[in-house]
Amino acid sequence: MGTGAFAVPSFAAVLADLRNEIVAVVTKPISNDASAKGTKGSTSSNKPLPNPVLAWAQENALRIITPASINSEESVEWLREESADLLFVCDYGQILSRDALSTAKRGGINLHGSLLPRHRGAAPVQWSILRGDSVTGVSVIHMTPKLDGGPIISQSTTTIGPRQTAQELETELSSSGLACSLQSIEAIFANDDATVAVAAAAIQDPALVTPAPRLAKSDGQIDCRYDVTLIDRQFRGLQPWPGLYGNMMDDQQRSTRVIFGAVTPFARSSDAQPLDEQRYGQLLWGEQACQAIGDSVWKSMESDGIRQSQLLIVVCNNGFLRVDRIQPAGKRMLTSGEFLAGYSKNKSLHLEHVTPVACHPLLEKLLR
């Protein structure tokens, strides 16, 4: 049972293991709206395709079931009739009830993208970056009706790179989940009674639980009144969706929505000009940007091949974001140089704040 791309490598490994037989692939149905959005190919949306597991199952000519609710009487009855030995769940999007789990002889296992009990919920990979973790991993648990609360059968640890995005980390974790998935299935079938493997599993400590709730599009709105390190984690943690975006005001007070495609955070050097909070959200370029960041930082960038005509920065609390790629509404993703060729005729550009006071729906949670 699965829906997202995270599940595909492990499902493929189970299929390739000749000891296993996949009775059916259960996945979420695609609404007409989601299907249409997934096939437009628009360059302005970074939202993932609606159902990678469905595409994989079709490619492999597997039997596919798409119930609106896996816990409905009809679905539970179908599961009971199939009488599978084990339910393997990953990135499915629905919580299985006790009745649904009881239909399989050995219950169900779930591959989860974090080191449980940390980051229980729908977006564990994203929250590991949002929270600033240096280490994460995958866990396989024996399922209970409680969200991600079952005993841990197997885990694998992964280091999070300093510039790694959630998209990159998810790809890495989905690959590292292969061994854990196969090991857990082997453990479940090692004895006639699956309770032997479950008894040997590690019980999760409730005191260590942290939530990883589903993300909203509004979580991607930039607010430069927050610390630049938090905004960087917001950018990396929300790739590819909803991404980091904002509304940019020009000299004529015209608002243009922009999506940030590539940014790098850095601190202001000691020789830089002072900046007060009134300038948070301002876009600076060229000589003005060099003065704002200071000679030592600029010389370091220059040695890395950055030209002054390409330098575009955003003023944030405690530092700056260097913008390397940015997409104004209605245009393709632009390099900083391409962007400045069209917008540097303005005397000033700045990003609007979400509200009159700093109270970002996502960033406030990261301060706690």
N, C-alpha and C positions, 0 to 999 in steps of 0.2 A: 504494500500500500504506500503510495507516494504521489507527489505532484511536481515538486520543484527539481531543478537541475542537480541539487546537492545529492539526491537519491540515485541518480542514474548510474554512476560508476559502481556503487555497491550492488545495485540490482543486476548490472551486467556481470559482475563477478559471481553472483549466486547462479545466474543462468549458465555461465561457462563451467561451473563446477558440476561434473556429471553425476555427483551423488545427490543432487537436488533436482526436483521437478517443480516448476512453477505452475500451479493450478490455474491461476488467473492474476492479472494485474488490476488492482482496484485503485482508481484515481478520481480526482474531483472533476465534475463536468465543466466544460467551458461554455460560458454564456455567449450569446450572440455578440454582445458588446465587447467582451474580452477577446473573442476570436477576431473581430474586426480590428481592434486596436493592435493586436499582435501581428497583423498582416499588412498594415499600412506602410511599414518601413520608414516612418517619419524620423528625421534626424533631430527633431526637437524633443523627443521623449526617450529617456533611458530605461524605461520600465521593462523588466525581463519579459520574455515570451510567456504566455499563460500556462502552458503545461508541457514541459520537456519530457516528463515520464510517459505521457500519452504518446508523444512522437516516437520515443524509444520503443515502446511496446508495439506500436504499429509497424515499425521497421523490422522487428523481430517476429512478427506474425503471432503475437501472443494473444490469448483471450483477454478482453478488456471489459471491465465493469465500471460504470461511472454513476454511482448512486448520489442523489442529492444529499442524503444523510446516511452514513454507514450505521447509525444507531436506530434507524426506523425499524418497525416490526418486519417489514418486507425484507430489508437488508440483512437483519439478524437471522431471519429464517433461511435466506439464501446461503449465508455463511455456515449455518448449521448443517444444511443439506450437503454442502461441499465437503464438510468434515476434514478440513486441512489439518496437517500435523502442527503447523506453526504459522503465525502471522508475522511477517517482517515489515515493519513500518518505518518510513523515513520521509520527513518533509511532506507529510500528507495534508495537513491543514485542518484535520478534524480530530477531536479527542474521542477515543473509543470507550464505549460504556462497558460496564462489567459484563453485561449480557453478550456484547459483541466479542469481547476477549475470551469468554468462556466457550465459544464455538470451536476453537482450535484445541486439539488434544494437549498441546504443550504451551498454550497461551500465546502471547505475542512478545516480540522484542522490538526495540526502537533504537535506531542510530540517531544520536543527537549531536549537534555541532558545538559542544562546549564540554568543559570538565565539570560535569555535574557534581554537586548541586549548584554550582555557579552558573548563572544565566539560563534559568528555566524559562521557557516560553517560545514564542514564534520566531524571534530574530536573534538567536544566540551569537552568531558570527558577527553581526553588526554591533551588538552591545559589547562584545569583547574589545573592539576597537574604540567605541564610544567611551567606555569606562577607563581606557588607557592601560589595559592589561598588557603585560609583556609576554605572557605565556597563555596558551589556550590548548584546545585539543578536541577529541571526540570521545563520546561515551556510548556504550550499548547497554541498555537497561532491560530488565524483564518488566513488562508493562503492567501498570495498575491503572484504575480509572483516574487517579490523581495525576495532574499534568506533570510529566517528566519526573515523577516521584518514585519510580520503582527502584529496586536494588540494582547496583551496577555490576554487570558481568565482565566488561572489558573496557579499558581506556587507553588512549594514545595521546602523547603530549607533543605540541608544536609551538615553536617560538614565533612570535609576531614581529615582523620586520618593522623598522622605524617609519618607513614610508608605505607600508603595505595597505592596500585598500581592502574593504570587505569582499569585493568581487574576487580579488586575487587570493585572499585568505580562504574564502569558501572553496575555490578550486583546489587549493592545497589540502584542505581538510577533507574534502570529498574523496580525494585519492587516499589519504591516510586512513579513511574509514573502511577501506576494503578488508584489510587484515583483521581489524576488530570485528567486523561483521561475520566473516567466515569463521573466526575463532569462537565467536559466541554461538553461532549455529551448531558448530561441532560440539561445544560444551553442552548445549541443550539436548543433543541427540546421543551424548556419550553413554547415557544410562537409560534403562527402560523407563525410569521415572524422571521427568524433567525437574521435579522438586529438588533433586540432588544438586543440580547446577544452580538453582535459585538459592538454595540454602548456603552455598559457598559464595554468593555474590555479596558485595559490600553495601550495607544499608546507608542511605544518604543521611547526613547530619542536617536536620531542619534549621539549625542555627546558622548554617553557612549558605542558605538559599538566597540568591539574588534574582530579581525578575528580569526578563528580556522580552517585554511586550512587543506586539506588532507595531511597526512604524507607520506614521502618517505622512502624507505629502507635505503638510505644514512644517514637519520637522526639518526640512531642508532649507527653510528661509534663513538667510544669513543675518546676523545682528552683530555688528562690529564693536559694540560696547562690551562684549564678553572677551575674555582672555584669548589671545591668538592660538594658544595650544588647544583650547576647547574647540575653537572653530576648525582647526586642522583635523582634530579627531572627528568632528561633525562631517567634514568633507570626505575623509577616508572611510568613515563608517557607513556613509549613506550612498556608496557606489555599488551598483549602477543606478539604484532608485532609492529615494526620490532625487538624489544629487544635492548639490549646494547651489542655491540660486538667490537672486534678489532683484529689486526694482531700482534701476539706475536713473537718476535725474540729471538732465543736461542744463545748459545755460538758459534755455527757453522753458524750463520747468516741465519738459516732456519726459514722461516715464517710459522706460524700456526694460522689459524683463530680460535678465541675463542669466545664463547657466555657466558655472565655472567648471571647465574641463580639466585643468591642471593647475594646482597652486602649490607653493612651498612657503612654510612659515619661517620667520626669522626675527630675531630681536633687534632692537635699535642699538647701535653702537654708542659708546660714551662720547664720541666726538660729533654726534648728530645734533641737529637743531631740536629744541624742545617742542613737543606736540601736546596740546591739551585735548580734553575729551570732546570738545566741540568739533574736532576734526575726525573723530571716529566714523568710518564709512567713506571717507574721501578717497578718490582715486587720484594717484599722482603718477607722473611719467617724466621721462627725460631728466633734465638738470634738477628740476624740483624734487623728483624722487631720489636722486643721488644725495641731495642735501638733507633730505628727511632721514635717510637710513644711515648716513655717515660715511666718511671716506674709507674706513677700514672694511666695512661690509661691502661697499661698492667695488673696491679693488678686488675683493675675493670673488665677487660675481663676474667682474670683468675678466679675471684670470680663467674663469670657467667658460668663457666665450660669449657672455651676455653683452650685447651692444647697448649703448645708451638709448638709441632709437627704438629698442625693443623693450626697455624696462618699464613695466607697469606694476604698481603696487597698490594695495588697499591698506589704509590705516586702521589698525585694530587696537584694542586694549592690550598694552604690554608688548606690542610688536607690529609686524606687518605680514601680509600675504603677498608674495610675488606671484603674479598671474601670468602663466605661460600660454594658456588656452582659455578662450571665453567665447560664448555663443549668444549674441543678441537675438531677440525674438525675430523670427522670419528669416534668419540667416544661418549659414552653416557654422560649424565650430571654427573659430579664427585663432591664429597665433596672436601673441601680444602685438607684434609688429603690424599685422594686418588690421587688427582692431584700431590701433593708434592712427593708422593711415586714414581712417574714416572719422574718428571721434576726437582726435587731438586738436581740432579746430575750436573745440569748446575751451573756455577759460577754466572751467571746473566741471567735474563729474563727481557725483556722490551717490551712495547707496542709502535708500530710505530705511529707517528703523521700523521694526515690526510694530511697536507700540511706543507711546510717549516715554514709558519707563521700561527698563530692561527686565523682561519677564518671559523669555523665550520658552515655549512649551517643552522642548527637549533639553536645552542647555541648562536650565534651572535644575533639572534632575541630576545632571552631571556634577553640580556643585555640592550635592548632599553626600 
